[in-house]
Structures are given as structure tokens and as C-alpha cells.
Amino acid sequence: MDRINPTFANPRPGPIPLAALAVAAGMLLGLGCDRDQVSHATVAKEAPAPAPMAPAHASSPQTMPPMPPGAMPPGAMPPGAMPPGAMPPPPRPTGKGALKWALPKGWTEAPGSGMRYATLTPPGGGKAEMSVVVLPGQAGGEAANVNRWRGQIGLPPLEEDALAALRKAVPSKAGPVAVYDFTSLGDTRTRMVAGLLATADGNTWFFKLVGDADPVGKAKPSFMKYLGTLHLD
Amino acid sequence: MPAQRLKSFAVRCWILLASLQVTIVSLVLLMALVVLCTLAQTDMGTLGAVNAYMRSWVVMRQLQGIPFRLPLFPGGALVGLVLVANLSAALVRRFEFNPRKFGLWVVHAGLILLVAGEFVTGAFQVDTRMTIEQGQTVDYLESYRQMELVVSDLTDPARSEEYGIPDSRLRAGAAIPLPGTPITLKVKRFYVNAALSPRGPNDPPSLADRGVGAGVTLTEAPPAASDKEVNATSAFVEPVAGGRSYGTWLVSAVLGAPQTFMHEGRTYMLSMRPRRYHLPYSLTLKKFSHDIYPGTDIPKNFSSLVHLSNPARGEQRDVLIYMNQPLRYDGKAFYQASYGKGDTLSVLQVVANPGWLLPYLSCALITLGLLLHFGITLFNAIKRREKEAS
């Protein structure tokens, strides 16, 4: 480069570099703002991932030999995966541990995924849905779960002593189901009728009918009858 | 005269900026940085080393016995900037309308473009991944490093509305309204990385009074430094809607249990996950192949046969992505990167770099410039020889 003619021809930078710098700065600022925005997307609810076609040898991705522009970090997670230490969903009870019930007339049932054991939908339209969840052990105990439910609809927690007055026990062959009925505040009221049942094998089952106050109110009698049909083989 | 001194100083600076010495020193420093960055990848991982050495103004390191970090070496960004300034100044200073020098101008322009391309890459490149199982259709990318707190409106049985707050917004004390919803999320504490454990009887009470977080003890952890680690990004947040508080929740990348609350008949779920970028098109993995050399376990080829579907453009086609043969689409390159689940899961590294053409363009310019310079010199030499002969 020292062979280039060293004539001091134009000591001042031209306007092009300055304009380019201004454009680059503008782009950087614009990009920086966009990166911090709250994003919004409407997405179809994810179906459960299809079952692997071959026996799984590794549950986490494996890094391939180097290739441009660089292989994926070995610790990177696939969607739905959790970092080390994360708790996977508990195993679903099968055989004698699986609770059985009689589906109320007109209701539909779909198998759950992840933490959910089953989803039941009452007839008649409106926003109402029932979920069945099973967890090993006491799952925090009755008071913690009742207050969790209350928190979900914006109600303040209750002292343990206050639960007895609100609890209704529904007898079933699998044991008594403790049922609570809460309605939220606000213009559009949400009602939640939820029960929990501790079975002899150490699991705790949760039954939660939730939705708009009117359809839940209509479905409640069937729900209570449904709880009475719960049984283990 | 001070004015004359100042002018003389400015002229000396200008001559120094355009000098060959600065070019040589910059190139030597860049070579040293490449070596240091390569060595540092052992401890820091690829991304950490590139950020610390190549995309920084100054390389800062902590030495044993010194409680703070010291500037040890000029970073790649600084050296690159000096080199660009040097080459630009050399071009301007020595500019001459001489057709014989045209090839050298082109070479200089190519070199400037090469360094500028790295700045564009550093500033604008977004590295993400797409993970697909065989038979699955995916229409979003996930960030390797960035996380987002997502509030999902699950009320519609078929679709959910997802509002993602990037981790860069989750600083303690921030109140973040979610546009289009009545919800404002108050961030009480934010942790880039944390260790979570079940709360023991002697542990202090959790900040969370709702959800599973009430039974969890959280300890702040240093951010993951290498590619092999993943941050357990966590936050204590309080959703407020219609003037009512829905309590304080712990939302963490390591909590798999769904945490929901209901407001005015709508169900909202809180979760923390790698940041997602939704696409207007989707890829379906039809088949992943992991070929090996016969009789050995040595990999021969990895490939993903995907179906690209873009209804907006009326585009439906199959594409085979394999080693070093990415799918280039929509300004992104989808590289085959990893696999798993007994060869039924494929991970594509997705690189969106608006400046990806610049290195190719600069190499072409440098080659063209050298060819031009060689051709012009050869032509002049032949002409001179003919003249001497006649």
C-alpha cells in the first residue's frame, strides 16, 4: 500500500462516510428499540409431540461435527425441554392406581397431556371446562391448594381454620372428595368448583370445574354427581 | 501560533491514520486476537469468546489477586474500527485519478467492506434454532441465549394469544403493560440465572404467595459463561388487572408446572422460555437421516428432509438440508446443526444476517482488484517492452 501515490489530495472526509454512519446509527437504534418490545402472537394450541419412530437413545440433542457457521451449543435446549434440575411431569397412574368414573350425560372427555390427566367438557355451550390432575403425595396439602385456586381467580388466601366452613365432602368409593366453590369479583365473574381426593395409594387427585359463572352453575349438579362415581378397581 | 500548531498536529494525525504502519499493526493485532479467541473458547465457549475478544472494544480479564477486571488487549471491534479508518484514510489521502491504480482502489474497497461486514454481522446477526421432531410442524425460532416471560391467554380452546416480554425488559421495579390486555406485570425481582430448590423449614419465606413458587427457595447464581450451560432465568412478578392484584408468582425457566390465573373470565398462564420469533411460514420434518460409513459408527452425513409451507406466497415444496448445504429462505440460513431422540429429532441452526453477502462481495472485489492490477501492470510492461524494442 505504500506504493500508492502519496499525494495529499483530499484531507477532508467526504459526505458519504458521515451519511453511512448516520444510517448505521439509525438502524442500530431502531433495531435496539424493536428488540425490547413486548411481542404478540396468535398461535394454534400445540398438539402433543408425535411419538418417536425409533427407540430413543438420547433425549437431548447431540452436537454434530463442526460445520459453518458453528454447531449448536451442546447445552442448548429444544422447545419444551427444561434445563437441568427441572421437574418433569409426574408419571400417570395406570392399572389399579388409575381412577375411574362415570361420565355425566352429554359431557365429553379427552385425554390430557403433561400434568393434566383428562379434560371433561359439560354440554350447553358457554365457557366451562373441567380438568383432572393427579400428583404424587399430598401435593402441598389442602390449604395450599385451596389458596392456589383462590389466587387463580384473584381471591385472597384463607386461613386454614376458615376452610372447614367452606368445605363440602362428597362421598365416593375412592374416598371422600373435599369440594370448594368460589366465584371471582369483577364484571365477568369466574366460578370455580374444585375438589381434591387423596387415594390409598398415596396420590392426590384434583378435579376443577372452571369457567364463566353461569355455565359453571348449570354444570355443577352433574359435576357433583360425577365426583360421587369416582372409584378405583 | 496556536492555530498553526493545531493545524500541524492535525496533519500529523491524518498522515499517521493513513499510514501503512497502522495497517500492519492492526493486522497483527487481529491475528493475535484470532489466536487468543480460539484458545479462550475452551473455557468460555464459542459465543462467550467471540463476544469477549472479537466483538468488544477492549478485552477485559480478571487476574488472580486483583478484585476488578483489567483491560488487557484491544478488542476486535476497536482494531476493526481503526483498520477501517486507516484504509479509508489511505484511500482518501492517496486518491488519484489514475487508471493504472484502479485495481488497488478496488482491493482497498474490498478490504474495507470485509471489516465493515463483521461490524454488520456483530450488530445485526441473530442466531436462533429450530427444533423439530419427525412429523412435527414448527413455525417459530428460539433464541439460544435470550429468554422471555410469556403471558398466554388460553381462553380460546383452539388458539392462544402469547405476549412475550424479553428478558432485557425484566428489571426489578418495572411495570410492564401488555398491549391489548388489561394486564400490567410488575416485576419484583429478576434473576438472569438462579438455583431453585424445595423450600425447607428453615428457609426464609418466598416472595411468591401464589403458584408453585410459594414452596420454592431461590438463590441467585452467576450467569452461564459457556455454551454448555443454560441460564435458569427466573422472576417474581405480580400481575395486576382491573385494579386487582393476582398475587406474586415465581416464573422460571426450570419450572415446568403450568401456572394460571383468571381475570374477567379469561385464563392467563405465566411461563419463562427461550425467546421465540414467529414466522409467517412453517417447516415440517418429514425425515431425519443419520448416515454412517458401512461397518463403523463414524458419521457420514446428517440431513433433514423438510416440507416448507408458506401459504402467503402459495409456496409448498420439499427441501433437503444437509451438512454445509443450508436452506436459504426469507433472509435466513437454516443449517443442519444437531439431532436427538434416537435420530427422530432434528435441530437446525438458523442464522439471520443481513450482511451475509458482504464477505463474499469483499472477497470478489479483492480478487477482481488484484486481477485488474496484475492485468494493468502486465499490459503496461508489454507496452513498455514493445516501445523499447521499436
Chai-1 contact restraints between the chains, C-beta under 6 A:
chainA,res_idxA,chainB,res_idxB,connection_type,confidence,min_distance_angstrom,max_distance_angstrom,comment,restraint_id
A,M1,B,L20,contact,1.0,0.0,6.0,A-B,restraint_1
A,D2,B,L20,contact,1.0,0.0,6.0,A-B,restraint_2
A,I4,B,R94,contact,1.0,0.0,6.0,A-B,restraint_3
A,I4,B,L104,contact,1.0,0.0,6.0,A-B,restraint_4
A,N5,B,R94,contact,1.0,0.0,6.0,A-B,restraint_5
A,N5,B,E96,contact,1.0,0.0,6.0,A-B,restraint_6
A,P6,B,R94,contact,1.0,0.0,6.0,A-B,restraint_7
A,T7,B,E96,contact,1.0,0.0,6.0,A-B,restraint_8
A,A9,B,F95,contact,1.0,0.0,6.0,A-B,restraint_9
A,N10,B,V92,contact,1.0,0.0,6.0,A-B,restraint_10
A,N10,B,F95,contact,1.0,0.0,6.0,A-B,restraint_11
A,P11,B,W14,contact,1.0,0.0,6.0,A-B,restraint_12
A,L28,B,A123,contact,1.0,0.0,6.0,A-B,restraint_13
A,D36,B,P166,contact,1.0,0.0,6.0,A-B,restraint_14
A,D36,B,S168,contact,1.0,0.0,6.0,A-B,restraint_15
A,D36,B,R169,contact,1.0,0.0,6.0,A-B,restraint_16
A,V38,B,Y163,contact,1.0,0.0,6.0,A-B,restraint_17
A,V38,B,I165,contact,1.0,0.0,6.0,A-B,restraint_18
A,S39,B,G164,contact,1.0,0.0,6.0,A-B,restraint_19
A,H40,B,Y163,contact,1.0,0.0,6.0,A-B,restraint_20
A,A41,B,E162,contact,1.0,0.0,6.0,A-B,restraint_21
A,A41,B,H278,contact,1.0,0.0,6.0,A-B,restraint_22
A,T42,B,R159,contact,1.0,0.0,6.0,A-B,restraint_23
A,T42,B,E161,contact,1.0,0.0,6.0,A-B,restraint_24
A,V43,B,S160,contact,1.0,0.0,6.0,A-B,restraint_25
A,V43,B,E162,contact,1.0,0.0,6.0,A-B,restraint_26
A,A44,B,R159,contact,1.0,0.0,6.0,A-B,restraint_27
A,K45,B,S160,contact,1.0,0.0,6.0,A-B,restraint_28
A,A49,B,E133,contact,1.0,0.0,6.0,A-B,restraint_29
A,A49,B,Q136,contact,1.0,0.0,6.0,A-B,restraint_30
A,P50,B,E133,contact,1.0,0.0,6.0,A-B,restraint_31
A,P50,B,G135,contact,1.0,0.0,6.0,A-B,restraint_32
A,P52,B,K341,contact,1.0,0.0,6.0,A-B,restraint_33
A,P52,B,G342,contact,1.0,0.0,6.0,A-B,restraint_34
A,P52,B,T344,contact,1.0,0.0,6.0,A-B,restraint_35
A,M53,B,Q134,contact,1.0,0.0,6.0,A-B,restraint_36
A,M53,B,T344,contact,1.0,0.0,6.0,A-B,restraint_37
A,A54,B,G342,contact,1.0,0.0,6.0,A-B,restraint_38
A,A54,B,T344,contact,1.0,0.0,6.0,A-B,restraint_39
A,P55,B,G342,contact,1.0,0.0,6.0,A-B,restraint_40
A,A56,B,K341,contact,1.0,0.0,6.0,A-B,restraint_41
A,A56,B,G342,contact,1.0,0.0,6.0,A-B,restraint_42
A,H57,B,G342,contact,1.0,0.0,6.0,A-B,restraint_43
A,A58,B,G340,contact,1.0,0.0,6.0,A-B,restraint_44
A,S60,B,G340,contact,1.0,0.0,6.0,A-B,restraint_45
A,P61,B,S338,contact,1.0,0.0,6.0,A-B,restraint_46
A,P61,B,G340,contact,1.0,0.0,6.0,A-B,restraint_47
A,P61,B,V347,contact,1.0,0.0,6.0,A-B,restraint_48
A,Q62,B,S338,contact,1.0,0.0,6.0,A-B,restraint_49
A,Q62,B,Y339,contact,1.0,0.0,6.0,A-B,restraint_50
A,Q62,B,G340,contact,1.0,0.0,6.0,A-B,restraint_51
A,T63,B,S338,contact,1.0,0.0,6.0,A-B,restraint_52
A,M64,B,F302,contact,1.0,0.0,6.0,A-B,restraint_53
A,M67,B,M323,contact,1.0,0.0,6.0,A-B,restraint_54
A,M67,B,N324,contact,1.0,0.0,6.0,A-B,restraint_55
A,P69,B,V351,contact,1.0,0.0,6.0,A-B,restraint_56
A,G70,B,T46,contact,1.0,0.0,6.0,A-B,restraint_57
A,A71,B,A337,contact,1.0,0.0,6.0,A-B,restraint_58
A,M72,B,A337,contact,1.0,0.0,6.0,A-B,restraint_59
A,M72,B,S338,contact,1.0,0.0,6.0,A-B,restraint_60
A,M72,B,V347,contact,1.0,0.0,6.0,A-B,restraint_61
A,M72,B,Q349,contact,1.0,0.0,6.0,A-B,restraint_62
A,P73,B,D227,contact,1.0,0.0,6.0,A-B,restraint_63
A,P74,B,K228,contact,1.0,0.0,6.0,A-B,restraint_64
A,G75,B,K228,contact,1.0,0.0,6.0,A-B,restraint_65
A,G75,B,E229,contact,1.0,0.0,6.0,A-B,restraint_66
A,G75,B,V230,contact,1.0,0.0,6.0,A-B,restraint_67
A,A76,B,Y144,contact,1.0,0.0,6.0,A-B,restraint_68
A,P78,B,T131,contact,1.0,0.0,6.0,A-B,restraint_69
A,P79,B,T131,contact,1.0,0.0,6.0,A-B,restraint_70
A,P79,B,E142,contact,1.0,0.0,6.0,A-B,restraint_71
A,M82,B,V254,contact,1.0,0.0,6.0,A-B,restraint_72
A,M82,B,G256,contact,1.0,0.0,6.0,A-B,restraint_73
A,P83,B,V230,contact,1.0,0.0,6.0,A-B,restraint_74
A,P83,B,A232,contact,1.0,0.0,6.0,A-B,restraint_75
A,P83,B,A253,contact,1.0,0.0,6.0,A-B,restraint_76
A,P83,B,V254,contact,1.0,0.0,6.0,A-B,restraint_77
A,G85,B,V254,contact,1.0,0.0,6.0,A-B,restraint_78
A,A86,B,V254,contact,1.0,0.0,6.0,A-B,restraint_79
A,A86,B,G256,contact,1.0,0.0,6.0,A-B,restraint_80
A,M87,B,G256,contact,1.0,0.0,6.0,A-B,restraint_81
A,G151,B,R210,contact,1.0,0.0,6.0,A-B,restraint_82
A,G151,B,G247,contact,1.0,0.0,6.0,A-B,restraint_83
A,Q152,B,T260,contact,1.0,0.0,6.0,A-B,restraint_84
A,Q152,B,F261,contact,1.0,0.0,6.0,A-B,restraint_85
A,Q152,B,M262,contact,1.0,0.0,6.0,A-B,restraint_86
A,I153,B,M262,contact,1.0,0.0,6.0,A-B,restraint_87
A,G154,B,R244,contact,1.0,0.0,6.0,A-B,restraint_88
A,G154,B,Y246,contact,1.0,0.0,6.0,A-B,restraint_89
A,G186,B,G242,contact,1.0,0.0,6.0,A-B,restraint_90
A,G186,B,E264,contact,1.0,0.0,6.0,A-B,restraint_91
A,T188,B,E264,contact,1.0,0.0,6.0,A-B,restraint_92
A,T188,B,G265,contact,1.0,0.0,6.0,A-B,restraint_93
A,T190,B,M262,contact,1.0,0.0,6.0,A-B,restraint_94
A,T190,B,G265,contact,1.0,0.0,6.0,A-B,restraint_95
A,D212,B,G265,contact,1.0,0.0,6.0,A-B,restraint_96
